[in-house]
Amino acid sequence: MNSIQPVNVGLLGIGTVGGGTYTVLARNAEEIARRAGRPIQVFIVADSDIDRARALVGDSCQVTDEPFAVVTDPAVDVVVELIGGYTVARDLVMRAIENGKHVVTANKALLALYGNEIFAAAQQKGVTVAFEAAVAGGVPIIKALREGLSANRIEWVAGIINGTTNFILSEMREKDLPFADALSEAQRLGYAEADPTFDIEGIDAAHKTTLIAAIAFGIPVQFDKAYVEGITKLEALDIRYAGQLGYRIKLLGVTKRRQDGVELRVHPALVPEKRLLANVEGAMNAVLVKGDAVGATLYYGKGAGAEPTASAVIADLIDVTRAATTDPDNRVPHLAFQPDQLHDLAILPIEEAETAFYLRLTVEDRPGVLADITRILADEGISIDAMLQKEPEEGKGITDIIMLTHVCREKEANAAIRKIEALSSIRNYVTKIRLENLQ
């Protein structure tokens, strides 16, 4: 084995994930070589902090602060891009492809925005762009969708694919904390960045859901058409009420195949507490996939961290090594379907999404109020699945009514809510949270 020419890796970025990748490659070198058929070694590292990089790799490989020197180096076989962002990273990945190098990346933002362009360039050059680490860290969901479930017509995918928000929601539920306090705790423990916007506003999860949808349904990457809603407006009160009704609230990435198109959405949702997905707590990730032949399959594990993400990066390196000598036309396609077989299915606007709803209404405690509300819902074709009415606050004459609806179109729910909010008996806006039964 050692007499075979090793695969030379150019590592762009040796921060948390890059450091983990280097460490695991070195630690498991023999096992990895046995699987790949050739040794895989880090040949050169590019990082803006040269001292940190040298401290980690010692004399085992070259170190530079010039990443473009890596992607143009003739000795580099595979470029591993772990610097993040989508400006310099895009230029580096495109230059690597142009120079005939395979690329492994954990950069979901880059692929969600520029994946179509990057995959097309790679196809033309006969190289591979592998990105298992871009979605759900160490959980092999890309490989499952692209290969393990390739016999299936995928019907829908729903996932908890952002550990930061899942940790915050777990804290809010378990400790009855308001959002701001749970976020502060997540930052203190290192689960949330100093600027957590991408996580708490759902953008990170939307990048990942966009890639999942493309692979599940054989459609181009279309992040700009995703519906994105974060968790910043969630109240501990609603998490508590959901629990009383037998549900937990999770930030879900959901994509569904419908006859008229594809739903692509990220938002908080009630999930029945008896579902496995509802019991994914802390910073863990889980993805539920429904295929027509296999039924529902669940993929669970750590969605971030140095070595879990490195696990996915190195699995991609092994795949690239195995496939390097094969005819490019016979490799696993980037988006699971052959490039000339992608369908341009419409991404449906959120108003056309079909789901059930949790509605919280603050109402005056007087006769006829409930009848008015149920009549409006019936007029819009919406039926009620469950209801919870709280005892009125003493001396205030108002109470909360919580309703769970059966499945309807979002536009029907919105029309009903507008009419309900116009009633003189309604105080404040109606709180609406989607509900996914995941059956």
Stockholm file with secondary structure:
# STOCKHOLM 1.0

chainA/1-439         MNSIQPVNVGLLGIGTVGGGTYTVLARNAEEIARRAGRPIQVFIVADSDIDRARALVGDSCQVTDEPFAVVTDPAVDVVVELIGGYTVARDLVMRAIENGKHVVTANKALLALYGNEIFAAAQQKGVTVAFEAAVAGGVPIIKALREGLSANRIEWVAGIINGTTNFILSEMREKDLPFADALSEAQRLGYAEADPTFDIEGIDAAHKTTLIAAIAFGIPVQFDKAYVEGITKLEALDIRYAGQLGYRIKLLGVTKRRQDGVELRVHPALVPEKRLLANVEGAMNAVLVKGDAVGATLYYGKGAGAEPTASAVIADLIDVTRAATTDPDNRVPHLAFQPDQLHDLAILPIEEAETAFYLRLTVEDRPGVLADITRILADEGISIDAMLQKEPEEGKGITDIIMLTHVCREKEANAAIRKIEALSSIRNYVTKIRLENLQ
#=GR chainA/1-439 SS CTTSCCEEEEEECCSHHHHHHHHHHHHTHHHHHHHHSSCEEEEEEECSCHHHHHHHHTTSSEEESCHHHHHTCTTCSEEEECSCSSSHHHHHHHHHHHTTCEEEECCHHHHHHHHHHHHHHHHHHTCCEECGGGSSTTSCHHHIIIIITTTSCEEEEEEECCHHHHHHHHHHHHHCCCHHHHHHHHHHTTSSCSSCHHHHTTHHHHHHHHHHHHHHHTCCCCGGGCEECCSTTCCHHHHHHHHHTTEEEEEEEEEEEETTEEEEEEEEEEEETTSGGGGCCTTEEEEEEEETTTEEEEEEEECSSHHHHHHHHHHHHHHHHHHTTSCGGGSCCTTSSCGGGCCCCCBCCGGGCEEEEEEEEEEESSTTHHHHHHHHHHHTTCCEEEEEECCCCTTTCEEEEEEEECSEEHHHHHHHHHHHHTSTTEEEEEEEEEECCCC
#=GC SS_cons         CTTSCCEEEEEECCSHHHHHHHHHHHHTHHHHHHHHSSCEEEEEEECSCHHHHHHHHTTSSEEESCHHHHHTCTTCSEEEECSCSSSHHHHHHHHHHHTTCEEEECCHHHHHHHHHHHHHHHHHHTCCEECGGGSSTTSCHHHIIIIITTTSCEEEEEEECCHHHHHHHHHHHHHCCCHHHHHHHHHHTTSSCSSCHHHHTTHHHHHHHHHHHHHHHTCCCCGGGCEECCSTTCCHHHHHHHHHTTEEEEEEEEEEEETTEEEEEEEEEEEETTSGGGGCCTTEEEEEEEETTTEEEEEEEECSSHHHHHHHHHHHHHHHHHHTTSCGGGSCCTTSSCGGGCCCCCBCCGGGCEEEEEEEEEEESSTTHHHHHHHHHHHTTCCEEEEEECCCCTTTCEEEEEEEECSEEHHHHHHHHHHHHTSTTEEEEEEEEEECCCC
//
